[in-house]
Amino acid sequence: MITRLKWFFHPVFIFVFSILALASSLFLYIYWYIEVSSGLKAAVHRYNLDPQQFLEAQTWVVILVLSILVGIILIGIFIIFVYSQKMAHLNRMQHEFINNFTHELKTPVTSLKLYLETFLKHELPRKEQAKYIGYMLQDVERLADNISRILNLARIETKTYGGDFLPADLVKNIEQFHQNNRHLFGNCDIRIHNPSGQPFFYNINAPLFEMLVMNILNNGVRYNDSDNPKIDIHFRQESGRMNIRFEDNGIGVERAERKKIFRKFYQTKREDSLSSRGSGLGLYLVQNIAHMHRGKVIAEKRPDEKGSVFTLILPFRPQQA
C-alpha cells in the first residue's frame, strides 16, 4: 500500500498530472467560451439585438493569447521538471561517488595499517621488507592520485588553477612528460609517433595539459587487462586542426558510453573487475581541460576492436615558438 502511494508523490507522476490538468483546464475554458459565444449569437439573432453590445470581435484573439500564455507556462513547467531530474540524477551520482571514493581512500589506508603492524610485530628479512615497502608505496601513490583528483577538480571548477597559456611544442611536451613520469605507468609500453617529424606549437597551460595527458594515460593503463599493455600516441595534422590520438589495447569503450564517460562522477556499468577502479573524475577533468584549450576529446573503439582511442582535437594553425 505504501509503495503504491509513493507513485502519487513521484516527480514524473506529478509532472504528467500537472500537464494534463492544465491542458484540460484550457480545453474546458475554450469549450465553455465557444458555447457561451454561440448562445449569445443565437440570442442576438432571435431578439434582433445589436451584436456589438454582446459580442467582442476579438474572441479568437483572446483564445490565441490565452493559448500562448498556457504554452509558456507548460514550457516553464517542463524546463523546471528537466532541471530537477538532472539535479536528482547528479545527487545520486554524487552519493555513489562518495561511497566509492570513501572505499578508494579506506582500502589503501587499511592496507598501509596492516603492513605497518606487520613491521612492528615481526622481524622480517630484507627481501620481505622490500616487498612490503613496495606494496605500501603503491598504496601511497593510490591515495595521492585520488587526493590530487579532488584538488584538481576544485581548482578547475573555481578557475584557480593558475599559470598562463604559452606556446609550446606539443610533441616535445608529451615526450618530456613521458620521460619524467615513466615509472608511474608500470610495465605499459608507451610510444609516441610523429611521422612528419616537425614540431607543433600550440598555446597551452603546461600544468593543465600535463594533467590531461596523465589522466588519459592512467585511464589506458587502469582499464587494461592485457599481458602486455600498450599505448600509442599519434600526432596527425588535418585541415585547421591537430589530432592527438591515444590508442590502447585495453578493454575498450562501449558505444553507449562514449559520451557518458566524460560526465562528472560517471562510472562504467560493466561487470568486470576493471570497471570499479575509477573515481568518475579523470575523464571529466580531461574534457574540461580540453575545453580550456579550445578543443575537445572524443572516445571510440579501435578499428580492430581490441582497445580504445581517445582523440584530443585542437584547432591548429602553424605558429612559431
N, C-alpha and C positions, 0 to 999 in steps of 0.2 A: 504493500500500500504506500509506504514511504517512497519507494523507488518510483512509483507512478506519479506521485505528487511532485517529484523533482523535475519532471518534464515541464511542468507548468512554470517553473522558475528558470528554465534553461534559456540563455540569451537567444538562441535560434528560434525557439518557440515564441518567445515574447516579441521578437522582431517580426516574424511572419504574422502573428496575431495583430500587431500594431498596423502593419501594412494593409492587411485585409480589412481591419476596422476603419482605417482612414479611407481606403478605396470605396468601401460600402457606404460610408457617410457621404462621400462625394457623389456617388451614383444616386443615392436616395434623395439628396438635395436637388440634383439636376432633374430627376424624375418628378419630384414634387413641384419644382419651379415650372416645368413644362405643363404639368397637369393644371396648376393654378392659372397659368397664362392661357391655356386652352379654354378653361372655364370662363375667364374674363372675356375672351374673344366671343364666346358663344353668347354671353350676357349682353355685350355691346351690340352684336348683330340683332339679337332678339328684341331689345328695347330701343334700338336705333339711337345709341348714345355716341358721344364724341370719343373716338378711340384714344385721343391724346390725353384725356383725363384719367385713363385707366391703364393704358399700355405704354411701356417705355420702348423706344426704338432700339435701345442698346441691350436688349435681352441677351443676345448671344455674345455680345462683348463682355457682359458681366460673367457669363458662364465661362468664357475663354480665360479671362483674368483669374477667376477662381480656380480653374483647372491648372493654370500655370503656377499659382501660389501653392497649390497642393502638391504639384510635381516637385517644386523646390523643396517643400517640406519632406517629401519622400526621399529625394536625393540626400538631403541633410541627414535623415534617419539612417539611410544606407551607409553613408560615409562614417557616421558615428559607430554603427554596427561593425563595419570592417575594421576600423581603428581599434575598437575594444577587443575584437577577436585576435588581432595581431598582438595587442598588448598581453592578452591572456596566453597566447602561444609563446611569446617572449618570456613571460613569467615562468611558464612550465619549463622552457629550455634553461632558464637561469637556475631553477630549482634542481634540474637534472645535472647541470654543470657544477653546482655547489656540491652535490652529493659525490659526483665523480672526482671533482678536484680535491675534495676532502680525502677521498680514498688515495688519490695520487700523492698527496702530501703525507698521509698517515703511513702508507706502506713503506717508503724508504726510511722514515723515522723509526718505525718498529724494527726494520731490518738493521739499521745502524745500532740501535739499542742492544739487539741480540748479539751482534758481533762484538760490541764493546764489553758486554757482560762476559762473553767467552774469553776475551783477552784478560779480563780482570780475574777470572776464576781459574784459568788454566795457563800453564807454561807451554807455549806452542813452539815447535821448530820454526826456523826462519822461513822455510818454504811455505808452511801453513800460514804464517803471519802475512807473507806477501800475497797469498791467495785471498785471505780475508780483507786485507787492506785494499786490494783491487776491487772487491765487491763493494766495500764502503765508498770508494771513490766513485763508482758507478751510481750509487745511491745519492751521493752528494751532487753529482752532475745532474741527476734527475730532479732533485729538489731545486737546484739553481735554475734549471731550464724552466720549470713551472713558475717559479717566482719571477723570473725575468719576463715571461709572457704576460703576467698580470701587470707588472710595472710598465712594460712597453705598451700594453693596451691603454693604460691610464694616460700615458704621455701622448699617445697618438690621438685619443679621443678628446683630450683637453688642449691639444696642439701646443704642448710644451716640450716637444722633442728636441728643439734647439738645432743649431747648425744651419749652414747656408747650402743652396743648390749651386754647385760649381762644376765646370766642365771636367770630365774625367773619361779616360778610355775604358769602356765597359769590359772589353776583353781582358785588359791588364788588371782591372779592378777585381774581376772574378777569379782570375788566375792567382793573384796575390792573396785573396781571401782563402782560397782552397789551400794554398801553400801554408798559410798561417794556422789553419784550423783542420788540417788533415786528420789529426788524432781524434777529432770529435765524431767522425763518421765510420769508425770501426774498420772492418775489412771491405767496405764498399769501394769498388773501383770507379772513381770519378774521373772522366776525361773531358777535356774542353776542345772543341773543334771550331776552327775559324778558317774555312777554305780560302777566303780571299786574302788572308794574311795582313790585311790593313787594319789600323785602329779605328774604333768607332767612338767618337767623343759625344758625350751627352751630359746635360746638366743634372747632376744627382746630389742628393744629400747622402754622403758616404755612410754614416751610421745606419740610416734607414734602409739604404739599398743593401747593405750587408745583412741587415735583419731579414729582408725579403729573401735573399739568396739562402741564408741559414735555414729559414723555415721551409722553403721548398725542398732543399736537400735533406733536411731532417724528415720531412714527410716521405720522401723517396726511400729513405733508409728504414724508417719505422714501419711502413706498410709494405714490407718486402720479405717474402718467405723463401726466396731463392738461396741456394747454397753459395752462389757467387753473385751477390748483389752488385748491380752496375747502374751508373747514372751518366748519360752522355749529354753534354751541353753544347748545343749547336747555335751558331750565330748566322742569321740569314737576313740580308738586306733586301727589302722589296720596295716597290714604288711608294715613297712617302712614309715608310715605317721600317722599324727594326724588330725582328722576331728573335727572341732568345728562347730556345726550346730545351726543356729539361726532360729527357726521356729516361725512364727507369724500367727495370724488368720485374716490378713488384706485382701486387695483386690487382692493379688496375682500378678504374673508376667506372661504376655503372652509369649508363646513360641518364637514368632518372635522378642521379645525384650530382651531376656535373656542375650545376649551378648552386645547388643547396649547400655543397661543401664549403662555399665561401661565406655562408651566413654565420653570424655571431652565435657561438655556443653549439653549432650543429655538429653532431657526431654521426658517423655512418651506422646503418642498422644491420650491417652484415653480421652473421652469427659466428664468424671465425674469431679466434683469439686476438688477431691483429687489430680488429676494429675497436677494441676497448683501450687502446694505448694513447689516444689523443685527448686533448683538453677541449677541443672545439674552438680554439682561438688562433692556431697557427695560420691557417689559410685565410681567415678573416683579416688578420694583420697583413698578410701578403697582398690581398686585394686592395686594402686601404692604402698601403704604401705605394702600390702601382698607380692608384688614382692620384696620389700626391705628385707623382712624376708624370702626370697627364697620360697614363697608359692604363692597361687592364691585363688581367691574367685569365686565360681560358684553360679548361681541363678537357682531355679527351683520352680515349684508349689508343694505344699504338696500333699501327696497321696490322701487325702480326698478332694482336690480341694478347700479348704477353707483357703487359705493363701499362703505365700511364704516361701521358705527355702533358706537362704544364708549360704553356707558352706565354711569356711576357711580351706584350705588344706595345711598342713605344713609337710615337710619332718621331720620325727621324729625318733630319736634314744634315748633311755633312758639314762639319764646322772644324775650325782649327782650335788647338789647345790654347 
